[in-house]
Amino acid sequence: MPMVSPSTTPTRSGSGIDMEATRRAEKDKAKDMDAYKRLRANGVQPPAINGSAKLESKAESVHEVTSGHTFNSAAARRRTGSLIDDIVSAK
């Protein structure tokens, strides 16, 4: 006879599903998928589907999208872009 732990059975104590959070997650997933498809159509590969909408709106270079990291300042963006360009041109 299989044993079932009480912690694996559903409860009625109000710890149900947060429907508002579920709706937000679905909406975010749809936005991310649309952004991911647009980025891919432009020849850019984001690191993941999740977060693609944020990357699309904040990233100002291909390097930022492909790394999944956006910069807070224009100076940091220029400095990093210059370093990446130096590395790519050295190959």
C-alpha positions as CSV (number, residue, x, y, z in Angstrom):
1,M,0.0,0.0,0.0
2,P,1.5,3.4,-1.0
3,M,2.1,6.0,1.8
4,V,1.0,9.6,1.2
5,S,2.4,12.4,3.3
6,P,-0.1,14.9,4.6
7,S,2.0,17.7,3.1
8,T,1.4,16.4,-0.4
9,T,-2.4,16.6,-0.2
10,P,-4.3,19.8,-1.0
11,T,-5.7,21.8,1.9
12,R,-8.7,24.2,2.2
13,S,-6.9,26.6,4.5
14,G,-7.0,29.5,2.1
15,S,-3.5,29.0,0.7
16,G,-5.0,28.6,-2.7
17,I,-3.8,30.0,-6.0
18,D,-3.3,33.8,-6.3
19,M,-5.2,34.4,-9.5
20,E,-4.0,38.0,-9.9
21,A,-0.4,36.8,-9.8
22,T,-1.2,34.1,-12.3
23,R,-2.8,36.7,-14.6
24,R,0.2,39.0,-14.3
25,A,2.6,36.1,-15.0
26,E,0.7,35.2,-18.2
27,K,0.6,38.8,-19.4
28,D,4.4,39.1,-18.8
29,K,5.0,35.8,-20.6
30,A,3.1,37.0,-23.6
31,K,5.0,40.3,-23.7
32,D,8.3,38.5,-23.3
33,M,7.5,36.1,-26.1
34,D,6.5,38.9,-28.5
35,A,9.7,40.8,-27.7
36,Y,11.8,37.6,-28.0
37,K,10.3,37.0,-31.5
38,R,11.0,40.7,-32.6
39,L,14.6,40.5,-31.3
40,R,15.2,37.2,-33.1
41,A,13.7,38.6,-36.3
42,N,16.3,41.4,-36.1
43,G,19.1,38.8,-35.8
44,V,19.7,39.2,-32.1
45,Q,19.7,36.3,-29.7
46,P,18.5,37.1,-26.1
47,P,19.8,34.7,-23.4
48,A,16.2,33.7,-22.5
49,I,12.6,34.3,-23.4
50,N,11.9,35.5,-19.8
51,G,12.9,39.1,-19.5
52,S,13.1,39.8,-23.2
53,A,10.5,42.6,-23.0
54,K,12.7,44.4,-20.4
55,L,15.8,43.9,-22.5
56,E,14.1,45.2,-25.6
57,S,13.0,48.3,-23.9
58,K,16.2,49.2,-22.0
59,A,19.0,47.8,-24.1
60,E,20.7,50.2,-26.5
61,S,23.1,47.8,-28.1
62,V,23.3,44.3,-29.5
63,H,25.9,43.4,-26.8
64,E,23.4,44.3,-24.0
65,V,20.7,42.1,-25.5
66,T,23.0,39.1,-26.1
67,S,24.5,39.3,-22.6
68,G,21.2,40.0,-20.9
69,H,22.7,42.9,-19.0
70,T,21.8,46.5,-19.4
71,F,23.9,49.5,-18.2
72,N,22.7,52.3,-16.0
73,S,24.9,55.0,-17.5
74,A,26.0,56.0,-21.0
75,A,29.6,56.0,-19.8
76,A,29.5,52.4,-18.7
77,R,27.7,51.5,-22.0
78,R,30.5,53.2,-24.1
79,R,33.3,51.7,-22.0
80,T,32.0,48.2,-22.3
81,G,31.1,48.6,-26.0
82,S,34.6,49.8,-26.7
83,L,36.2,46.8,-24.9
84,I,34.0,44.4,-26.7
85,D,34.7,46.0,-30.1
86,D,38.5,45.8,-29.3
87,I,38.2,42.1,-28.5
88,V,36.1,41.3,-31.6
89,S,38.5,43.2,-33.9
90,A,41.5,41.4,-32.4
91,K,40.3,38.0,-33.6
